[in-house]
Each structure stands twice: as C-alpha cells, then as structure tokens.
Amino acid sequence: MSRPWTADRGDGTYRNPVLAGDWSDPDVVRVGDDYYLTVSSFGRVPGLPLLHSRDLVNWTLTGYALEPPAEEEGEPAGPRHDGGVWAPSLRHSGGRFWIFWGDPDVGIHQINAEDIRGPWTEPHLVKAGKGLIDPCPLWDEESGRAYLVHAWAKSRSGVKNRLTGHRMSPDGRTLLDEGEVIVDADLIPGWFTLEGPKLYRHDGWFWIFAPAGGVETGWQGALRSRDFFGPYEERVVLEQGRTEVNGPHQGGWVRTGAGEDWFLHFQSRGAYGRVVHLQPMRWDDAGWPVMGDAGEPVSVHPKPDLPPQPVAAPATDDSFPGGRYGRQWQWTAAPRAGWTVPHSGDGLLATCLRTADAHDLRLLPNVLVQRLPAPEFTATVGLSLDSTEPGARAGFAVLGDAFSWIGLERGPDGRVQLVHRYAETVAERERDAEYARPAPGGRARLRIEVSAGARCRFAADTGDGFVPSGQVFAAVPWRWVGAQLALFAAAPAGTGPAGTALFSDFRVNA
C-alpha cells in the first residue's frame, strides 16, 4: 500500500501534520488504549468520519458514524458544500460514545453508540435554530450534572464571537434551560471570532479550549471558571509565533494512560484543506495549559510515550473489488441506488447519471471524492466508457470552487474522445483545456500530478504512453472544504439508460 504522507519518522519522533489531508475541526477521545477522532464532513456523505490510533501519530480511517438518509423519491438532492455537519465533538460517557454537531441551517444534533463501530442511533435534534454551531457536551462527574456549550455562525444568525451554555439532561436529549451567554468575546480586548469550544473539567475548573482570531490568522485560547456559567478568565495558549503554522485553529485535548497531555488541532492550508497537527501539552505553575514549544506549534517532536505501533495513514488506493468503493471515498450528496453497479470483478462500475448539470461538476450529486492526501503526490486511475449516448462522459477531476478534469466523452459522431476541461471559480460552465483526441477502444489511463502549492498537471495514456494535457491548474478549496480528487460519470438530460463507466486500479504515489 502506498502512503504519500506519514507522520511517523521511524526514529521515535513524528512530524506535523500527523494527518496531511483535509480532516477539518478534529475532536479526540481516549477509551482504554485506543484513541478515536472525528471531524466535520459538511455536505459529504457518509458523514462524521471515524479515525483510530494507538499512539496519536499513526491514524487509520475505520468508518463513519452518520450514514446517508433513506432514498427519497424525485430528483436527488444537490451538494451542500457549505452546509451539513459542522465541527463535531466526540465524547465517551456512561459506557457510550457520543457525537454532537451543529448543522448551521437546522440546529444541534447528537448521536450515540455503545461501540465506536456502531450501530449509531438516529440523529436527535437537541436544539433547533439557525447558526447554532460547534456544540460540545460535558458530563461532570463531580456534580453529576451535564452541560452543553455552543458557538454561533454569523452567516445564519447574525451573531458571532460568543459562547452560549446550557444545563442538559444526562441522556443528552434535552436542554434544561433557555441558555445564557457564558463568554462574550466582544468584552475581551483583542479577541474576535471566538468559536469551536471544547468543554472539559480539570483541577476543580470548568475549561473551554476555543480558537479566536479567524481560521487563517488566529490563535488557540483557554478559558476557565469555577462555575460553568462563569465568569471566565482567558489566556492565549497556542499561536503561530515564529513558525509557519498559521491559525492554529480548533481541536481537542486528550490525556494518555501514562498521564501525558496532548492537543490535536487543525491548520488551514488553502486547497489542501484543514490538516491536523499534534502538540505536546503541559500545565504551568498557575494551572494553565502550555501547548507546543512554549506556546508555538512544533514541527518535529518525540512521539507520545506509548507502545510502538505500525506506521499507518488513511488509505488512498482502491481496486474497487466487486464494484465496491473503499472508506476513503464520499459522495458530494446523498447517494441513490443504481449510481454504482455491483459485479464480480474489480473496478467501480458507475452509471452515467442523466442531469441538466452535466457540464458543472460543482452541481453534480453523484461525484465520488477523497481528500488530497499530501502536499505532493501523483494519482492515476484507469477508465473505460461504455455508452452510446452522445454527450455521455466520465472523468478524473480536481474539484473545488474551480475544477479541472480529464476523461472520456462520446462525441456526436459516435466516437469516444479524450477530453480535458476546466471551469474557473466564477464560471458557470466548463471550457476546453486541451484539444480532444481519439481514445481507441473507449479506454484511457488518467493521471494527475500534484506539486507544492496544489499545482496540478494532467496527463493521459490512450495506448501510446502518458501525454501531458493542458496548462497547470492551481487547485482551490470549496468554501470550507479543501480541493478533492473526484470520479464522476454523467450524461445529458433525457430518458432511458445512458450507459456506464468503469474506473479501475486507483493508485496514489509520493
């Protein structure tokens, strides 16, 4: 298995980021010798990825906590690129795992399970309302009470820079009061855009770890109070300083079985999305947390004092056995039956979905995506198009607010051609990036080479070796999501089957 990025340096140290892909808004919990992490999934399906580690450095993707909703009648819903699951919190209490998250257009939800592998309960709406984001629960063992804190999205509510607290029923289903603002950062000199709170109890204090100052330019703060409802005193505990780690933004604190403290947080890296860093943490003489190297992020550091583990990273490669795709893939919208076709061999047999949006990948629901896995890598996939429908196409893309793809299309003359197209951020329709050329047998091997700065070079092999195509494409993120590698199959609007496309042997190499 190829690994374009690993954090474990093999000498007892690790390098940051420990997760080089777009694993946004991480939260972490320890149960026994195991560490579990979940992240935002926004509009991608399935939602709430679950990662596992035994040393906080080597992580694997084990599954998802939020499965797609049941199939509905009518046209499939389109992508919700800036909606869906925002900034979850992961906790373990009362023998159960709990995940709370905010959908900025609906409200705060929770699910829970006895086993991290599920089954997870159906989503329960804890608090309805627009702009309710970044919820975090706390079951206080000292008092036997439960609490919830959340932040606000100004884009939906007109409110930001404050945290609201509630008493909560121990079963996590009901809030016991109307809530009150427990931290108003407008009253803290120099603090703005306070969000992403994580709530803890430590050393007789209620603690809120929360970033402020903005995703790209801010810092990590810590706030403490003897009473949940405040007042809170605050301190900056991690900031960019002399390093190249901008942000650094929200994350979660975890204590190992050996008593070491660590903090996982994200850093926004443009088209690469929000990558995850691991910081050592200690408590100073005044009882405040100190993260990283005296409050600045570390780039290389000794690993946690935990048993050695095999070098690991989330999977990228896929041979699609039996027509099934691996856990590393998500859809851009809730999938429907028939988008892929099971079969007895290897390769993903994708249906050319008829849609009026076939010329804008940003609007297609049936796009299968995975994260850019490293700053530099090369990804390849085989493709054959089995369709007699003029305009039917399938391809391999880098997808964000702008996109570029290379693939196959059935032309009006009945021949299959290799095409390369792109769309700028403001464009409503794609344009040719290169002149079309024949694809004998309707087959090609497609390649995207990503270099520093997410600069993407496209190439294809139609039987005479890989030939470069088009100009360098500079990938860009979606609003909250990094650019993604994408596979799709589509056809013009109409009736009746439009054929299929077979993707095979997806490989990523450093």
Summary of the structure (lengths in Angstrom):
residues: 510
radius of gyration: 23.4
end to end distance: 11.5
largest distance: 77.3
contacts: 1794
relative contact order: 0.14
helix: 3%
strand: 48%
